[in-house]
């Protein structure tokens, strides 16, 4: 089964790197977005399994995007990324619909496939 991902980051270089890493791990990137508004549109258009979401975007921040997506019928599994250290507790992130936080400099070492794989309840 293919796991479809949308990559959201305002830096085109990071989007390219993230797409390469996700693809190398057997995930399929179905769209890339540079801001929160286009991320919301991409999720609604593609209904991905997962969202690799930057915290700092030019319009909405990643937390706002994630919160809005929790209102969708089938929200994607969301992994937040940033160059900043996470200032939020795991509980705060989960309440925003974010399942994981990965610092951008740790993305290469992260087990991205398992982060985007849903386990049966």
matplotlib code that plots the C-alpha trace (Angstrom):
import matplotlib.pyplot as plt

x = [0.0, 1.3, 1.4, 0.7, 2.2, 2.0, 5.1, 4.6, 7.5, 8.2, 11.8, 11.8, 15.2, 13.9, 10.8, 13.1, 15.2, 12.1, 10.6, 13.8, 14.0, 10.3, 10.5, 13.7, 11.7, 9.0, 6.5, 4.8, 4.8, 1.5, 1.9, 4.1, 2.9, 4.7, 2.2, -0.7, -3.5, -2.1, -1.4, -5.1, -6.1, -3.6, -4.9, -8.5, -7.6, -5.4, -6.6, -3.1, -2.3, 0.3, 1.5, 5.1, 4.4, 6.8, 6.1, 7.0, 5.0, 4.4, 0.6, -0.6, 1.8, 2.0, 0.0, -2.9, -2.9, -2.9, -5.7, -7.8, -7.1, -8.5, -11.9, -11.6, -13.4, -10.2, -7.3, -3.8, -1.3, 0.8, 4.5, 5.7, 9.2, 11.2, 14.7, 13.5, 13.4, 9.8, 8.5, 5.4, 4.7, 3.6, 0.1, -0.1, 1.1, -1.4, -4.3, -3.4, -3.5, 0.2, 1.5, 5.2, 7.8, 11.1, 13.8, 14.8, 18.4, 17.2, 14.9, 17.4, 17.7, 14.0, 11.9, 9.6, 7.8, 6.7, 5.6, 3.2, 2.0, -1.2, -1.5, -4.8, -6.6]
y = [0.0, 3.4, 6.1, 9.5, 12.6, 16.4, 18.4, 21.9, 24.4, 27.9, 26.9, 25.2, 23.6, 22.0, 20.7, 19.1, 17.4, 16.3, 14.9, 13.0, 11.5, 10.5, 8.9, 7.0, 5.6, 4.3, 7.1, 9.0, 12.8, 13.8, 17.6, 20.3, 23.6, 26.8, 28.2, 27.3, 28.2, 26.1, 23.2, 23.2, 23.2, 20.4, 18.2, 18.7, 17.9, 14.9, 13.5, 12.3, 9.9, 12.3, 15.8, 16.9, 20.4, 23.3, 25.3, 28.7, 29.6, 33.0, 33.1, 30.6, 28.8, 25.0, 24.7, 26.7, 24.6, 21.4, 22.6, 23.5, 20.0, 18.3, 19.6, 17.5, 14.2, 12.3, 14.5, 13.3, 12.1, 15.3, 15.5, 19.0, 20.2, 23.3, 24.5, 25.6, 23.2, 22.2, 24.6, 22.5, 19.4, 16.3, 16.8, 20.3, 19.1, 16.2, 18.6, 20.5, 17.2, 16.8, 13.3, 13.9, 16.7, 16.3, 19.0, 19.6, 18.7, 15.3, 14.5, 12.4, 10.0, 9.9, 6.8, 8.7, 5.6, 4.5, 8.1, 8.1, 4.5, 4.2, 1.3, -0.6, 0.3]
z = [0.0, -1.0, 1.7, 0.1, 1.7, 1.2, 2.0, 3.3, 3.7, 2.4, 1.4, -2.0, -1.2, 2.0, 0.1, -2.5, 0.2, 2.2, -1.0, -1.8, 1.8, 1.8, -1.7, -0.7, 2.2, 0.0, 0.5, -2.3, -2.3, -4.0, -3.6, -2.2, -0.7, 0.2, 2.7, 4.9, 2.5, -0.3, 2.2, 3.2, -0.5, -1.3, 1.6, 0.5, -3.1, -2.5, 0.8, 1.7, 4.5, 5.9, 6.0, 6.6, 7.9, 8.7, 11.7, 10.2, 7.1, 5.6, 6.2, 8.9, 11.2, 11.2, 14.4, 12.9, 9.8, 11.9, 14.0, 11.0, 9.5, 12.7, 11.5, 8.3, 8.1, 7.5, 8.7, 7.6, 10.1, 10.7, 11.4, 12.3, 11.4, 12.3, 12.9, 16.3, 19.2, 20.0, 22.7, 23.2, 25.2, 23.3, 24.8, 23.3, 19.9, 19.9, 20.8, 17.6, 15.6, 15.4, 16.0, 15.8, 15.9, 14.1, 14.0, 10.4, 11.1, 12.4, 9.5, 7.7, 10.7, 11.5, 10.8, 8.5, 7.2, 10.7, 11.5, 8.6, 9.0, 11.0, 13.3, 13.7, 17.0]

ax = plt.figure().add_subplot(projection="3d")
ax.plot(x, y, z, "-o")
ax.set_aspect("equal")
plt.show()
